[in-house]
């Protein structure tokens, strides 16, 4: 198991960095808290995210494809309100990275 950065630096990304990335940030914060993961979550737009460093990037699938390989964990979602699905995706990604059992 590899060591998970503490706190994780997480970016929530949408096309223009307004409403949807903020809604996603709140959902990600809630899920990470439930998982017991300490993180600093920042909402941003695609253009800004390109120049930022992160451990985890979460956003709509159409926006996250270009971030593959730029962060250890990149999660593309389709439903911003599906917290159970988000929890499942983050858990699987963290397990794959060796950050959770």
C-alpha positions in Angstrom: 0.0 0.0 0.0 1.4 3.4 -0.9 1.2 6.4 1.3 -1.7 8.7 0.6 -0.8 12.4 0.6 -2.3 14.2 3.6 -4.2 16.3 3.0 -5.1 15.3 -0.5 -5.2 18.1 -3.0 -8.4 17.6 -5.0 -9.7 19.7 -7.9 -13.4 19.6 -9.0 -13.5 20.7 -12.6 -16.2 21.9 -14.9 -16.2 23.8 -18.2 -16.3 27.3 -16.8 -15.7 26.8 -13.1 -18.9 28.2 -11.9 -22.0 26.4 -10.5 -21.4 22.7 -11.3 -17.8 22.6 -10.0 -19.0 24.2 -6.8 -21.8 21.7 -6.4 -19.3 18.9 -7.1 -16.9 20.3 -4.6 -19.5 20.0 -1.9 -20.4 16.4 -2.9 -16.7 15.5 -3.0 -16.0 17.1 0.5 -19.0 15.1 1.9 -17.9 11.8 0.4 -14.2 12.2 1.5 -15.3 13.1 5.0 -17.4 10.0 5.1 -14.4 8.0 3.9 -12.2 9.6 6.6 -9.9 11.2 4.0 -8.4 14.6 4.8 -8.4 16.8 1.7 -8.3 20.4 0.4 -10.9 20.6 -2.3 -10.9 23.4 -4.8 -13.5 24.1 -7.5 -12.0 25.4 -10.8 -12.5 25.5 -14.6 -10.8 23.3 -17.1 -8.4 26.0 -18.3 -7.1 26.9 -14.8 -6.9 23.2 -13.8 -4.5 22.5 -16.6 -1.8 24.5 -14.8 -2.5 23.3 -11.3 -1.0 20.4 -9.4 -3.4 17.9 -7.7 -3.6 14.4 -6.3 -7.2 13.9 -7.4 -9.2 15.5 -10.2 -13.0 15.0 -10.4 -15.2 16.3 -13.1 -17.5 15.5 -16.0 -16.1 12.8 -18.1 -15.9 15.0 -21.2 -13.6 17.4 -19.2 -11.5 14.8 -17.3 -10.2 12.8 -20.3 -7.5 15.4 -20.9 -6.3 15.1 -17.3 -5.5 11.4 -17.5 -1.9 11.0 -16.3 -1.7 14.5 -14.8 -2.9 13.4 -11.4 -2.6 10.0 -9.7 -6.4 9.8 -9.5 -8.8 11.2 -12.2 -12.5 10.4 -11.9 -15.0 11.3 -14.5 -18.7 11.4 -13.4 -22.0 11.8 -15.2 -24.3 12.7 -12.3 -23.2 15.4 -9.9 -25.9 14.5 -7.4 -25.1 10.7 -7.2 -23.0 10.7 -4.0 -23.2 6.9 -3.7 -21.7 6.6 -7.2 -19.1 9.2 -6.4 -18.1 7.3 -3.2 -17.8 4.1 -5.1 -15.7 5.6 -7.9 -13.4 7.4 -5.4 -13.0 4.3 -3.2 -12.1 2.1 -6.3 -9.7 4.7 -7.5 -8.0 5.1 -4.1 -7.8 1.3 -3.7 -6.2 1.0 -7.2 -3.7 3.7 -6.2 -3.0 1.8 -2.9 -4.4 4.7 -0.8 -7.2 2.6 0.8 -7.7 -1.1 1.7 
